[in-house]
Amino acid sequence: MGYGGIVRNSTMICVPLMGQSVEKMVSDMFQAKAQGADLVEIRLDYIKNFQPRQDLEILIRDKPLPVIIVYRPKWEGGQYEGDETRRLDALCLARELGADYIDFELKVASDPKGFHNLNYHSNSKTVVSCHVGGMTPSKEDLSHLVARMQSTGANIIKLVTDAVDITDLERIFHLLPHCQVPIIAYSTGDRGLISQLLCPKFGGFLVYGCMEGNSIPGLPTLNSLRQAYKPEFLNADTKIFGLISNPVSHSKGPILHNPAFRHVGYNGIYVPMLVDDLKEFFSVYSSPDFAGFSVGIPYKEAITGYCDEINPLAQSIGAVNTIIRRPSDGKLIGYNTDCEASITAIEDALKARGGPNQESPLTSPLTGKLFVLVGAGGAGRALAFGAKSRGARVVIFDIDYERAKSLAHSVSGEAHRYEEISNFRPEKGAILANATPVGMHPNTDRIPVAEVTLGDYQLVFDSVYTPRKTRLLKEAEVAGAIVVSGVEMFLRQAIGQFNLFTGEEAPEEFMREIIWETFL
Ligand SMILES: O=C1C[C@@](O)(C(=O)O)C[C@@H](O)[C@@H]1O
């Protein structure tokens, strides 16, 4: 049994190994085991001067984990260019020596003349594999392919496609539950990542992961699988939540939401979704399994066009960062949790320091203050509406002056051209909020305002959360301002999302601990 009474499934975590020597392969196997792998895939075609008998004896004798032996030829995307009989002899030898799984390409397995006795009695299991390059075939074509692979008598089948778009993966998910033998199916590349993460929900046989410092596009790290995603707890009932964003890999959402789900015994998974086309995305991922979404850059405004209903706060802001698929009718309902998250983070920091606006606990410390906002995109809109709702006077800078003017108009504020920011001196006690990505990893030396002006602000807030303390915040602290990190906003918006996703109260203290450990 797992968390909250959820039964563990039998999904294994496999690491593909591409060492150039037998010694490296053996040491990588031990490392993979130490990092939590259940089995490894040994790519013989990567070993330089591979000597079948000698090398296989060592690999199989010294293996600390079950192994899948793969000797991929050039014609199927591998490295091996030599004689085909020699290649197949080596695979058969691996089987005789007791390798746990042997991978034969479909072309070999479906050619009775050339094939080296696939149904040979041994303890090894046969994996019949096929890599379909280029565009992902239609659902019908994939089903035919799987039927062909099954008819070879394979113990396990392995189907690999190249993901051009995240929507290609839905054809893989559709295939998985219908297969009659254990199936490994996934798509390669950055856009293929969720085919690994979600395959156990749909019944996939294993998940591939990579070791730390050895990243492979489209593969999660072993650490993220073991700590965050925990594929062994997924099942057909698991609800999928995803962050729709582009880029998406910077997000700390998965390491926060997944443990929080488990902490309260909620059967859900939260994954990064690298989305290129919102329209295509929502038309393909329309099943109730995809129960909700976070929305990140650059989609917070555009996504409002894909929501069936929008909650009044998000509607007035014009930006949505959370979507729930309403279980009763499947409609997509948009919310904005950024607004309260950022404004309460700023208010709490002002309250903690005390100050002139502390007359009544019911009055916001922002009331009457000048609120200088840099950036009028999705996050900026949330900040501007939040500040206005607390009675602050809002001044907005954006590289797109028209955008700044339009937001200023909505919050009865003032817009300025971005070039003017270096000379802008606010009144004493003003608040500065950065809602642009300036200063975000990897461009951490950038700062959105002139340093000399920082001393005029009582508090400086940065919505950037990687790094926790941006250059803007460091300089502001030196200048004597109270600083509020985007990490605090990130945490609070995620707490708001958790409540909406699960309908349960978020484990706030637990989430706070994870976040501060992560950003230490
Ligand atoms: O701004 C953010 C951060 C986020 O995009 C992320 O990186 O996890 C997730 C969004 O929902 C949120 O509004």
Ligand as a Chemical Component Dictionary entry (heavy atoms), coordinates in Angstrom:
data_LIG
# 
_chem_comp.id                   LIG 
_chem_comp.type                 NON-POLYMER 
_chem_comp.pdbx_formal_charge   0 
_chem_comp.three_letter_code    LIG 
# 
loop_
_chem_comp_atom.comp_id 
_chem_comp_atom.atom_id 
_chem_comp_atom.alt_atom_id 
_chem_comp_atom.type_symbol 
_chem_comp_atom.charge 
_chem_comp_atom.model_Cartn_x 
_chem_comp_atom.model_Cartn_y 
_chem_comp_atom.model_Cartn_z 
_chem_comp_atom.pdbx_ordinal 
LIG O1 O1 O 0 3.218 32.457 -12.237 1  
LIG C1 C1 C 0 3.014 31.302 -11.908 2  
LIG C2 C2 C 0 4.122 30.364 -11.791 3  
LIG C3 C3 C 0 3.901 29.184 -12.737 4  
LIG O2 O2 O 0 3.944 29.620 -14.075 5  
LIG C4 C4 C 0 5.076 28.198 -12.544 6  
LIG O3 O3 O 0 6.160 28.516 -13.037 7  
LIG O4 O4 O 0 4.919 27.164 -11.892 8  
LIG C5 C5 C 0 2.558 28.568 -12.450 9  
LIG C6 C6 C 0 1.453 29.592 -12.641 10 
LIG O5 O5 O 0 0.198 29.038 -12.354 11 
LIG C7 C7 C 0 1.672 30.761 -11.702 12 
LIG O6 O6 O 0 0.697 31.740 -11.892 13 
# 
loop_
_chem_comp_bond.comp_id 
_chem_comp_bond.atom_id_1 
_chem_comp_bond.atom_id_2 
_chem_comp_bond.value_order 
_chem_comp_bond.pdbx_ordinal 
LIG O1 C1 DOUB 1  
LIG C1 C2 SING 2  
LIG C1 C7 SING 3  
LIG C2 C3 SING 4  
LIG C3 O2 SING 5  
LIG C3 C4 SING 6  
LIG C3 C5 SING 7  
LIG C4 O3 DOUB 8  
LIG C4 O4 SING 9  
LIG C5 C6 SING 10 
LIG C6 O5 SING 11 
LIG C6 C7 SING 12 
LIG C7 O6 SING 13 
# 
